[in-house]
Amino acid sequence: MSIFKEQRVGVLVDIQNLYYSGKVLYKKKVNFGAILKESVGDRKLIRAIAYGIKTMEGLEKNFFEALEKVGYEVKTKDLQIFPGGAKKGDWDVGIAMDAVKLSQSLDVIILVSGDGDYIPLVEYVQNTNGCRVEVVAFAESASAKLMEVVDSFENLSDNKRKFLIPNIIRRKR
């Protein structure tokens, strides 16, 4: 039994940050269900939100549905494509706003991202609402300064078996 069992927890997942980290570092997909289960532990999960980007092709639809099945509320927005062909799609401000709002009624915010842009958010939430901030990410692609300022950091690379989905090799018939 954990001494933190009574903590009310919110999990905010920057899908793009984690997806690309897993893909670039290990050429594997991330097990978002295992991350949710492991990061919350036996504490009280109040909300788990995963933030994703929709493409015009819509190939991510099944992925978003799978996230909902393992307990995430999925928020999406469209990928922006600019006249020169540049593409942009991030949720930094949306995640920050939700973290600020949720931190008023939670004991812990678990940020699933290694993005250093979240450092001012982490410091604000810790100092304004006294909310604990934990980060879950791959250390190799996480900001060193972010890892310093959070209350705890879980390195997904320490347990790749649990947090990465093995590639399935399909045999030709």
Number of C-alpha atoms within 10 A of each C-alpha: 6 8 8 12 12 11 17 18 25 25 25 23 27 21 22 17 20 25 17 16 23 24 13 12 12 14 15 19 18 23 19 23 17 14 20 21 13 13 19 20 14 15 17 17 19 14 16 20 20 23 21 23 20 17 15 9 7 10 10 14 11 10 11 21 13 15 17 16 11 14 17 22 17 17 15 15 13 14 15 16 12 9 7 6 8 8 10 11 16 19 20 14 12 11 21 19 13 13 24 19 12 21 23 13 14 21 19 26 25 23 25 25 25 27 21 15 14 18 17 13 19 25 17 15 22 20 11 11 15 15 23 21 24 20 27 23 25 23 17 13 17 20 18 13 12 20 22 11 17 18 14 14 21 17 17 20 17 11 10 17 11 16 20 21 16 15 9 7 6 6 5 4 3
